[in-house]
Amino acid sequence: MFRISDKHLNRKWFKAGILALMGLGVTPAAWAAGPPAPSSMSDPLVISLVILMLLLLLIIALLANVLLGTAHFQQENEKKSGIKATMVVGLMLLSSSIMAQAPTSTPAAAAPTTIGGLSETTFYLIIGVLVVEIVVILFLLLQLKAMLAKEKLRKIAEATAAGLAPAAPGLSWWDKFNSFRPIEKEADLDLGHDYDGIRELDNRLPPWWLYGFYITIVAAGIYLYRYHVVHSAPLSAEELVIATKAAEKKQAEYLKNAANLVDETSVKVLTAEADLSAGKALFISNCKPCHGEDASGMAAPGVQGVGPNLTDDYWIHGGGISDIFKSIKYGWQDKGMKSWKVDFTASQMAQISSFVKSLRGTKPQDKGGRAPQGDLYTEGAAKSDTTATGSTAPAVDTAAKK
């Protein structure tokens, strides 16, 4: 780009000396930080930061080389430009001295504190060097931009002095991107329509807008074919139905899990056939030995079982849904009934309790059931417990009893 004569060959040694000074500016920093830990260079963070430092240093060297070349070129035409080159070199030397003196002002850590596997001193030292390098790069870029702008103005002034009209500025990338016409051709674009001083120009639509409009037309055709011809995707109403079914499925799963959160204070009578069937199956497989298959308290015709009749209106510990649930859950140790809370989930105990409630009046004493035990229970009345020693404490494993 520039022609350098033989008398300026020594400038190569000058630039090499600057780069050497920059390198020396970093080396004392490493010495001042003390000998590195044996495993420091194997740390990925250290490797990444060192590579970044070297890349920034390379960028500084390249920018300094370009800036010195530009300053030398301008020096051939203007002696004052040497001042800017001196300022740039001075800043580079100053940054090197700052990087060299940084560790001397950092006090030694009283206790080993690490950041990303590095000591605090090393980490902040590296970050400081990176910040200085970035500042130097920004300064060099600003100086280079200023020199190039000055050179452009000088060339325009020379062309004007020589009687040559400066070349018309070309279209910017934004103008090219939008296919704007140059202002010189505005007369050719005028359609002759004047509305209150506003002239109509025959400008083309920007290509990006035009092609975007074409894409929407193609997308509309694809949408029409997919949703209304081959029906390969659901419409909005169908999506609503699908989403509703998915929500109902999630709700059922939630309620299934939430059913196990009930206890004797929140249990309600279940009336669904599925719940009553499940409760019956659990009752027959677990409660039949003591209460009988029909819950009448009879092990066989004419033979009383261990447990009381669950089909009449007489209850020892209450006949409400919460009372039955509590009896199943905690048992009654003094009456020989075990606690079933380890064997059944809360929802299963609610199903058994609801099944027992559904047996009311099916087989009392006059229908072949066991004689009443306990007190007459009236739904909604205060509970009367005939057992003074009854409690809700978990019971030991014994035979099941009401």
Buried (B, 14 or more C-beta within 10 A) or exposed (E): EEEEEEEEEEEEEEBEEBBEBBEBBBEBBBEBBEEEBEEBEEBEBBEEBEEBBEEBBEBBBEBBBBBBBBBBBBBEEEEEBEEBBEEBBEBBBEBBEBBBEBBEEBEEEEEEEEEEBBBBBBBBBBEBBBEBBEEBBEBBEEBBEEBEEBBEEEEEEEEEEEEEEEEEEEBEEEEEEBBBBEEEEEEEEEEEEEEEEEEEBEEEEEEEEEEEEEEEEEEEEEEEEEBEEEEEEEEEEEEEEEEEEEEEEEEEEEEEEEBEEBBBEEBEEBEEEEBBEBBBEBBBEBBBBBBBBBBBBBBEEEEBBBBBBBBBBBBBBBBBBBBBBBBBBBBBBEBBBBBBBEEBEBBBBBBBBBBBBBBBEBBBBEEEBBEBBBBEBEEEEEEBBEEEEBEBEEBEEBEBBB
